[in-house]
Structure formats: C-alpha cells, structure tokens
C-alpha cells in the first residue's frame, strides 16, 4: 500500500524545478501532494497509510486535524478509513486565518469535541514546520491536547526538528530521499 502511494507521489506530485516554497525559501524540487491525494486511489491509500500510523499512538487521538489546504484532504481520508475500520476519528480543519465572514472560525468541525480532547495534526509536506506549529498553537488555544504530528512528506529542511523542539512527536511516511535519493 505505501509503495503504491509513493509511486503515485513520484509520478503525479513530484517535480524537479525551481520554486518558492510557502516558507519563502527557494528550492530545486517541489512536491504537490494534492495531485496524488485528490485521486480516488490516492485518497484511499493515504487514508489507510496515515490511519495505520495513527493507530500506533498511545494514547489514541479522538480527532485528526488537517492544516489548510494540503492537510485537509488527509484528515478527511483518515476519518473515512477510521470509520470503515470501526475506530472512528473525526476530521477537523485548521485555517491559516479566521474567516472574515459567516462563523469567522479558524477551526472547522470541532464544535462537538470536548475541551482537552487529544488531536493529532496531519500535514502533506513539512519544510520549516512554521504553519504546522501555528496550527498547533491555534488548536491548543482552543483547548485541545496536541502532542503529535504525522506528515506525508518531510523535506528534511528543519521542520521535523522544529516540531520536536516544541515538544511534539513527529513522524513522516516519506522523506526527501524517497524523491531525490539523498538524505539532505
């Protein structure tokens, strides 16, 4: 399952080209996981692979939070697979900023969760960890217990270290070396 997911990520999501990342850093490669994750097959594979990782966490989370935009389909995929496997984890989404209309919420889907509920953050690609840590701060401010992050891809550019230095567990299904062959 994870081999097929990696194959799809290499085929559909990876490009060797110069880009400016969300962190503002320039890079010579780009991984747009949405191009894989939003395929029906990709959605099923990523949901199963991430759920398998989350199932090992102790204590178990009650929800999985996706950081907008790339983490949102991951959280939804995990929620579907978890329900199908008989151990439901609800999905919630964390926006980069509060909406300026409607509910003006920054977190979506959490109104039924009790304060103190354990939530695990899922991310598509981690570079510096900045947006992940920002989302974790938002979740903690809302009263949720967050102590782990599971990413699809770690670019190996300091994000994992920043997340761990903040006192959180961090795991990634794949790393830079799975796409470039070098560990960084």
SVG drawing of the C-alpha trace seen along z (x, -y; Angstrom):
<svg xmlns="http://www.w3.org/2000/svg" viewBox="-22 -40 44 42">
<polyline fill="none" stroke="black" stroke-width="0.4" points="0.0,0.0 2.7,-2.6 4.8,-1.5 1.9,-2.3 1.3,-5.6 4.9,-6.5 4.8,-5.5 1.8,-7.9 3.5,-10.7 6.6,-10.3 4.5,-10.2 1.9,-12.9 3.2,-15.1 7.0,-15.5 8.8,-17.9 12.4,-18.8 12.2,-22.5 12.9,-25.8 10.1,-27.1 9.5,-29.4 8.0,-27.5 5.4,-28.7 8.3,-29.3 9.7,-31.8 12.7,-29.6 13.8,-28.7 14.0,-25.1 15.0,-23.0 12.2,-20.5 8.5,-20.6 6.1,-18.1 2.4,-19.0 0.8,-16.1 -2.7,-17.2 -2.2,-16.0 -2.0,-12.4 -4.2,-12.7 -7.2,-14.0 -7.2,-11.0 -9.7,-8.4 -6.9,-5.8 -4.6,-8.3 -7.3,-9.3 -7.9,-5.6 -4.2,-4.9 -3.3,-7.9 -6.2,-7.4 -5.2,-3.8 -1.4,-4.6 -1.9,-7.5 -4.6,-5.6 -2.1,-2.8 0.5,-5.2 -2.1,-6.9 -3.4,-3.6 0.0,-3.1 -0.2,-6.3 -0.8,-5.9 -3.0,-7.4 -5.2,-7.3 -6.5,-10.6 -10.2,-11.3 -9.7,-13.5 -7.2,-14.3 -6.6,-17.9 -5.6,-18.9 -3.8,-22.1 -5.3,-24.1 -5.0,-23.4 -2.9,-20.3 -3.7,-18.6 -7.5,-18.9 -8.0,-16.0 -5.6,-13.9 -7.7,-14.4 -10.9,-13.5 -9.3,-10.4 -8.2,-9.2 -11.7,-9.9 -13.3,-7.7 -10.8,-4.9 -11.1,-5.0 -14.9,-4.7 -14.7,-1.8 -12.2,0.0 -14.5,-0.5 -12.4,-3.0 -13.7,-6.4 -11.5,-9.5 -13.3,-12.7 -11.6,-15.2 -11.2,-18.9 -9.6,-21.6 -7.4,-24.4 -7.4,-27.5 -4.3,-29.7 -6.5,-32.6 -10.0,-33.1 -12.8,-33.6 -13.9,-37.2 -17.5,-36.2 -20.0,-33.7 -18.9,-31.9 -15.5,-33.7 -13.9,-30.4 -10.3,-29.3 -11.1,-25.7 -13.9,-23.8 -15.6,-20.6 -14.7,-20.8 -17.8,-22.1 -18.7,-18.6 -15.2,-17.9 -14.8,-18.2 -12.0,-20.6 -8.9,-18.5 -9.6,-16.1 -6.5,-14.6 -6.0,-15.7 -3.2,-14.7 -2.1,-17.0 -1.6,-15.7 0.3,-17.6 1.1,-16.9 4.6,-18.4 6.7,-19.7 9.5,-22.1 10.3,-24.5 7.3,-23.4 6.1,-27.0 2.5,-26.5 2.2,-23.3 3.3,-24.9 1.0,-27.8 -2.0,-25.4 -1.0,-23.5 -1.0,-26.8 -4.5,-27.5 -5.7,-24.1 -4.1,-24.3 -5.6,-27.8 -9.0,-26.3 -8.4,-23.8 -7.3,-20.7 -4.4,-18.4 -1.9,-18.1 1.3,-16.1 2.0,-14.6 2.3,-15.4 2.2,-12.8 3.2,-14.1 3.1,-12.5 6.5,-14.0 9.3,-15.6 11.5,-17.7 14.3,-17.4 14.8,-21.1 14.4,-21.6 10.7,-21.3 10.8,-17.9 13.4,-19.3 11.4,-22.5 8.3,-20.3 10.2,-18.0 11.9,-21.0 8.3,-22.3 7.8,-19.0 5.8,-17.1 6.3,-13.7 6.9,-13.8 6.7,-11.1 6.6,-11.2 5.7,-8.4 8.3,-9.6 11.3,-11.9 13.3,-13.9 15.4,-10.8 12.4,-9.0 12.2,-11.5 15.8,-12.7 17.8,-9.8 19.8,-12.0 19.0,-12.4 19.5,-16.2"/>
</svg>
